[in-house]
Amino acid sequence: MTRMIDLRSDTVTRPTPEMRRVMFEAEVGDDVYHEDPTVNRLEEFAARMVGKEAAVFVPSGTMGNQMALRVHTRPGQELIVEDRSHVVLYEMGGSGVHSGLVTRTIPTTDGLLHWDAVKTRLRKGSDHNTGTGLIVVENTHNMAGGRVYPPDVLQEICDGARAAGIPVHMDGARIFNAAAYLNRPVAALTAGVDSVMFCLSKGLGAPVGSLLAGTREFVEKARLVRKLLGGGMRQAGILAAAGIVALEQSPGGLPADHANARMLADALAAMPGVKIDPTSVETNILVFSIAETGLSTAEFSAQLRGRGVLANGIDAAHMRMVTHYDVTRADCEQAVHAMEEILASARTTA
Ligand SMILES: *Cc1c(COP(=O)(O)O)cnc(C)c1O
């Protein structure tokens, strides 16, 4: 089989040879008894990187987010979150199922909440309502094309929420991409939030796993919810070992992924019928409209596949592409060439 250029997601990255080596050699124990030294090392390292007291290793980002929702809130409370957030769209309704929350979504064009919009939706709780329980910010914002919170916009939300006594959770699945874009340490981006989840298994390249970090008390409660959800793992040091390598070695490669995404965006902006603002492509995700090309995203994806490139539509009009270390600059140039061919033949047959 010829090798496909896989731009569907950064989750497709495979572990590096160094990750496989440390997995083979990892010292392990039973993590539900806190006895896996490699998991303990990963959790301490991760907590330090995001500037929190403690962290807990979880099988997926979805589980980490859902644990945070559950610990921060009581059933019946309201969750304030951007309209196209992962927590709303891609977690199987977990906020309702696991935590009994009512979701109050705020639509935006760039995926970023602003305090002015959040504050009008806050409710204190009274004889008639249970009030706001939590605000979730997604950084980078996946469906808005990998957008990064400007630090002052985020700070205003955190300051306002703290004054109102409402916790803020960051869905930081790709927080290392945000840090690379801003050229700041991750801890500078997470300082104001009460908890943060981030993924090891996306652009950082580890095979499995995410971390949820916060105060020691928060993380102790979150561990119990992890067990409730069936996420207590045993000799998970095998996985944590790869996670440590991911944290040590992978962030340095993210700027190259971002440059590749920008190159794709610049090329796409020049193609007839394609709509994208390249300056909005800050990290490794691009979302672009092909509505005016005459092709549906299903047709476009199928034609790309025929030319060795994998990418999916997020709806009938919008495609998403994600760069990562398993696609090179040459791969991205080949993808551009494939898209130019597809659009040229779409025009002649239209
Ligand atoms: C990928 C992702 C998650 C979690 O995904 P899992 O596949 O459950 O690990 C959460 N939030 C965002 C924004 C994501 O992109």
PDBQT file of the ligand as one rigid body, heavy atoms in Angstrom, charges set to zero:
ROOT
HETATM    1  C1  LIG A 401      -9.144  15.870  21.027  1.00  0.00    +0.000 C 
HETATM    2  C2  LIG A 401      -9.788  16.840  21.919  1.00  0.00    +0.000 A 
HETATM    3  C3  LIG A 401     -10.241  16.467  23.192  1.00  0.00    +0.000 A 
HETATM    4  C4  LIG A 401     -10.161  15.077  23.773  1.00  0.00    +0.000 C 
HETATM    5  O1  LIG A 401     -10.100  14.087  22.878  1.00  0.00    +0.000 OA
HETATM    6  P1  LIG A 401      -9.898  12.530  23.168  1.00  0.00    +0.000 P 
HETATM    7  O2  LIG A 401      -9.998  11.992  21.796  1.00  0.00    +0.000 OA
HETATM    8  O3  LIG A 401     -10.981  12.102  24.072  1.00  0.00    +0.000 OA
HETATM    9  O4  LIG A 401      -8.543  12.341  23.777  1.00  0.00    +0.000 OA
HETATM   10  C5  LIG A 401     -10.792  17.454  23.974  1.00  0.00    +0.000 A 
HETATM   11  N1  LIG A 401     -10.868  18.723  23.542  1.00  0.00    +0.000 NA
HETATM   12  C6  LIG A 401     -10.433  19.111  22.342  1.00  0.00    +0.000 A 
HETATM   13  C7  LIG A 401     -10.510  20.531  21.959  1.00  0.00    +0.000 C 
HETATM   14  C8  LIG A 401      -9.881  18.184  21.478  1.00  0.00    +0.000 A 
HETATM   15  O5  LIG A 401      -9.458  18.573  20.274  1.00  0.00    +0.000 OA
ENDROOT
TORSDOF 0
